[in-house]
Amino acid sequence: MPLKEIAANAVKQIAEQAPSLSDADRAIVAKIVEKAVVDAAVSASQRCAHIVGSHFEHEEDKAHQLAERLKLEETALVANLMGMR
């Protein structure tokens, strides 16, 4: 499921539990949820990079190449997520 959809579903659930929220409040909640989703995605990416890197300790060149590729992928992910706003 795309991250934007996950964030939208979370905001919908919050709005259902708090129907008195104004549109302005919903927009604020949406931004908070989107940031949390982005932070979670980046955190997961960093954990994966650390785990994979630890398996390549004996092959420093491969570990470095992999870390660079993961960093590029993470940058692209964050750019795409920011573009959803």
HELIX and SHEET records of a PDB file:
HELIX    1   1 LEU A    3  GLN A   17  1                                  15    
HELIX    2   2 ASP A   23  HIS A   55  1                                  33    
HELIX    3   3 GLU A   60  GLY A   83  1                                  24    
END                                                                             
